[in-house]
């Protein structure tokens, strides 16, 4: 007599949530093991992380594992799990690297210790996004436990923290197997928010030239720092740019604000407006000398409804009176996946079934989701709520780790069944 399989049908959201919740402790332990692997960017030396993640999937029947390296030391991982019959290809995407630890003395827990206390798991990369990797792996294992149509591909990139060009983008370029019918990116953001879009960006390098002189004889000099500061003040005018949000994006982000667990008023305002951040400024060699050169770097984040070309043109207009040079060193368009796309519908329904509530929304920060959308793939992002993202004592909530795994499994099941 055959023994019934105790694993739930992932289409059953409540049963899937209970199943994952019972395994939360083991998921936390596996995440802690990944946190203890140093994968800071730079240098993005992610081979040990790729191997550790591959080991968590190696026992699945038919799983095909490939390590991909466009430029050392960035190592990427692809694991393809074929289904029992033809169907859609679901891609589960994440990143293996982390922000730098920074000043270890500012951490109250070991930065790479994976310490668990009071329902939280601490360490660099815990929420962003080694917990997300484990959630995707657990979801894939449950989806693969019974015959399914199509294919599940896990694509883990090695350099998202420096924009993913050698990680996710290189896999999109080089590995046809990762080009799917729908993509879930499990980057940080909260498991109930199915995020359809994110802001674009322009990184600007500004430089001004002047004429040096002694600080007591300012009449003989031309202060490059003064000119640059005036130009930077003018550049703030970008934040007044007229914005025409697409109707769907405006409606969904308005509706998302009503949910108790959604982004609060301040991040929501930031998500929906253009921002200019002066990240670096350099000028002069001594207080008593007029500087003859000055440089600054700015990060301009662009909401859905504007293009980088529009923002660039306005920036050049604003800067023209000041005689400064502007170079664009990074450019990404705002991106949005339609709410009616199969992956967006499946993730909304699956997350609601598993967690009781779900909503479509935008995303305030950048992720590799923009690379998939840029390449033409319908993509959503759904991940863990970040605690101390990028700072000391980064942490995730262990109960939420199980929730994310359940949401991804229930969403993936609906997408694969068509």
N, C-alpha and C positions, 0 to 999 in steps of 0.2 A: 504494500500500500504506500502510495506516495505521500510525503509529508508536505503540507501546505507551506508555501513560501511566506514567511512572516513579514516580508517587506511590503509596504503599501503600494498601491497603484498611485504614482505621483499625480495623476489627475484628481485624486481625492485630497484636496488641500488640507483639510483638518487632520486627516490621518498622517499626511506627510509632515505636517508641523509637529505632531506628537512624536513621530519617529525621529525626526531630527533633534527635538528637544531632549529625548532620551539619550542622544549621542553627543550632547553639547560638551560634556567633559572631555571625551576623546578628541573632538574637534579642536577644543582649546589646547589640548596637549600637542596636537600636530601643528597648530599654529605657533605655539611656543617654540617648538623645534625649528621652525622656519625663521622665527625672529632671531634665534641664536646664530643664524648664518649671516655673516656680514655681507650685505649687498648694497652698500651705499653708492650713490652717484654723486660725484665721481668716486671710483673709476668705472662703475657698472660692471664689475667682474662677477657675472651672474651664473657661471657654470655650476658651482655647488648648489645654488638655489634651483636651477633647472633640473639637475639630477635628483634632488630631494623630492621635487614635485612629480617627476616621472616615476619615481619609486612608489608613490602613492596610487598609481594607476597601472603599474606594470602587470598586475595579476588579472586584469580584465581580459576575457577571451577576445581575441581578434584585435586588441588595441595595437596601433602602429605608432611608435615613438620615434621622433626625429629631433635632433639638436641642430640648430641653425645659427650660423655665425657669419654676419656680413663683414664686420670689422671687430677684431679682438680688442678688449676682452669681453665684449658684449655677447652673451650667449642667450639664444631664444629657445623656446620649447614648443613643439607641436605634438599633440597626441590626438589621433583620429580613431574614433570608435564607430565602425560601420554597423548599420542597422540590418534588420532581417529582410527588408525589401526597399525598393527605391522610394525616395521622398525628399523632403527638404534637408538642407544642411544647416544645422545650428552651430554657431561659433560662440564659444565662451572665452572672453578675452580679459586678460589682466596683465599686471607688470610685476616682475621679479625684483626690481631694484627699489631703493628707498631714498628719501632725503638723507643728507648727512646727519650724523648724531649731533654735531655742534659741540658746545662746551659740556662735557660729561659731568662736570662739577655742578651743573644746574639741575641735573636729574636727581630725583629722590629714590628712584629705582634704577637698577642696572639697565643701561640703554639697550643692550643686546642680551638681556637676561631672560626675557620671556616670563617674567614673574606674574603669578596669579594671586590676586587678593581681593576679597570683598566683591566677587562677581566680575572683576575686571582683569584683563590681560594687558600687561604693560610691555612697552618696548618699541624701538624705532621700527616702523613698518607694520606694526600690529594692525591698525585700522586701515592704513594706506600702504600696501593693501594685501598683506600676507594672510589676514583673516579672510579676505575676499577670495583669494586663491583656494584656500581650504574649502570654503563654501561652494565654489564652483566644482571642485573635485568631488565633494560629497554629493552634490546634485547630479553630476555626470554618472557617478557610480549607481545611484538609485535609478536614473533613467535607463541605464544599460542593463539593469537587472531583469528586465522582461523584454520580449521582442518589440522592436520599434521600427518605424519607417524612417528612412533617411540616414543621416549621419550626424554624429556629435564630434566637433573638433574643438579642442582646447588649444588656444594660441596665447602663450605667455611671453611677453616681450621683456627685453633686458634694460631698456633705458628710457622709460616713460618720463622720469624726472628731468631729463634734458630733451624732452619733446618727442621721443619715440621714433626718431627717424632710422636708427639702427636696430630697433626692436620691432614693434608692430608694423611700422611702415615697410621695413625690409622684408618682413614675412609676407605682407600683402603683395609686394613686388616680385618676390622670388618663389613663393610656395602656392601654387594654384589651389592646393587642398584647403587653405584657410579662407578662400573666397566663398563665403556662404550666402544663404538666402536671408539670414537674419543674424544679428550680433547682439549679445548681451555683454556689456563691460561692467564688471563688478567693482568699480572704483568707488571711493568713499562718497557718501551722500545720504544714507538712510534707506532701509530696505523697502519701505512702503511707497517711496517716491520713484516712479518710473520716469526717468529724465530723458526727454526727447531732444534736447538741444543744449548748446552752450555758447558762450561768448567767443568771438574771435579776438585776435590780438595783433597789434603792431608793436614791435620793439624798436625804438628809435635811438640812434646815437647822434647827439648834437655837438657841434664844435664851433667855437668862436676864436678868432685870431685878433690880437691887439698889438700894442707896442709897449715894451717894458720901460720902466723908469723908477727912480727912487720914490719911496712912498711920501717923502716930503715935497716932491716936485710932481704932483699928479698932473699938472698942466702940461708936462712934457710927455706924458704917457697916454696910452689908449687901453683902458681896463677891459680885458676880454671877459673877466668874470662878471662885471656889471652888465655888459651886453648880453651875456648868456642868461643871467638872472632875469633881465627884462624879457628876453625871448621865452623863457620858461613860464613866466607869468602870463604872457600872451597865449602860450600853448594851452593853458587851462581853459581857454575859450572853447576848446573842443567839447568840454563837458556840457555845453549848451546846445550841442548839435541837435537839430530837429530829428525826431525818430518816428517812423511809421511802422509800428510792429505789425507783422502779419496777423490777420484776424484770428487764426487758430491759436497761435502762440499767445496772443494777448488774452484770449478767452480762457485758455487752460491755466495760464499762470495766475489770472484773477481767481479762478475757481480753486486752485491749489492753496491759496492763502487762507481759505476757510478751514482747512484741516488742522487739527490741533498739533499734529506732529510735523507740519510743514516748516520750511524756513521762515524765520521771524521777519518782522518789518524791515529791519536794517539790511540784512543780507538780501532780502527780496528787492528792495530799492536798488541796491548795488547791482543785482543781477540784470535789472531792466534799464540801466542807464550806462552811458559811456563814462569811463573813469580814466584818469591820467595819474600814474604814480611815478614820481621822481625817485628812482632807485639808487642812483649814484651820481655824484658830482665831484669834479676835480679841477683845481685851479691853483696856480701860484706855488712859490717855493719858500716865501718868507713874508711875514706880516708887513715888513717895511719896503716891499717891492710891488710895483704895479704888475699884475700878471699879464703876460703876452699871449697866453693860450688858456682855454677853459673847455672842459668836456662834461657832458652829462648823458645819462642813459635813462630813458623813460619807457614804461610799460603802459600801453594804451589798450584797454579792454573794450571790446565793441559788441554791443548787444545785437540780437537778432533784429533785423530791420534796417541795418546799415551795412555797407560793404567797406572793405579795407581801402578800395580805390577812392570812395567818397571821403573817408577820414584822412587819407594821405593828402588829397587835394586841399582839404580845409587846413590841415596842418601847415602845408607849404604856404598857403595864403597868409595865415596868421604869423608865420615866422619871417616872411619876406622883408618887412621893414628893418629887421635887425641884423642882416648880413651874416647870419649863422648858417652853417652847413648841416643838412639833415641826411642821415643814411638809415635805411630800413634794414635791420639785421635779422628780423624774424617776422613772418607774415602768415596768419591763418585767418580764414574767413569764419564768421559765425555759421553755425550749422544747426539744422533742425530735421528730424525725421517725422513724417506725417503721423498723426494719431491714428489714422485709419490703416496704417501699414500692418501687415500680419504680425510682425514682431511686437509692435506697440500694443496691439489689441491683445495678443496672447499674454504679454507680461502684465497688463492691467488686470485681466481676468484671473490669471494664475496667482498673482500676488494677493488680490482680494480674497480668493478662495483659501489661500494658505494663512493669511494674516488678518483677515476680516476687514481690511481697509486698504485702498490703494488709490493713487492719483497720478495723473500725468503732470509734468512740471519741466522747467528748465534747470540748468546747472550753473552755479556761479563761477566755478573754476574750470580749468582745462583738463582734459583727459585724452586717452587714445581714441575715444569715441569719435573725435573730430577727424581722425585719420581715416577711419572706416567710412564716415559720411562723405569725406572729400573724395574717396575712391568710388563712391556710388552705392555703398551698402547701407541698408536700413539698420539703424543701431539705436539701442537704448542703454542707459547706464542706471544701475541700481546696486547700492553697496551699503557698507556699514556707516553708522553715524560716527564721524571722527571726533575724538577727544584729544585736545592739544595737538592738532594736526601740524606737523612740521616743527613743533617745539618740544621742550623737555616733557617727560612723562606721557608721551603718546600712549593711548590705550583704546581698547575696544570693550564693549559689554558682551560677555560670553553668551548670555541668553539671546542677544541679537544675532550672534554668529549663526546659531541654529535657525533663527527666523529667516535670515538671508538665504541659507541653503534650501530651506523649504520653499521660499518664494521663487528661487531660480528653478528648482525641480518642477514645481507646479506650472510655472510659465513655460519651461522647455517642453513639457509634455503636451501642452496645448498647441505650441508652435509646431511640433513634429507631427502631430496627428492631423494638421491642416485644418 
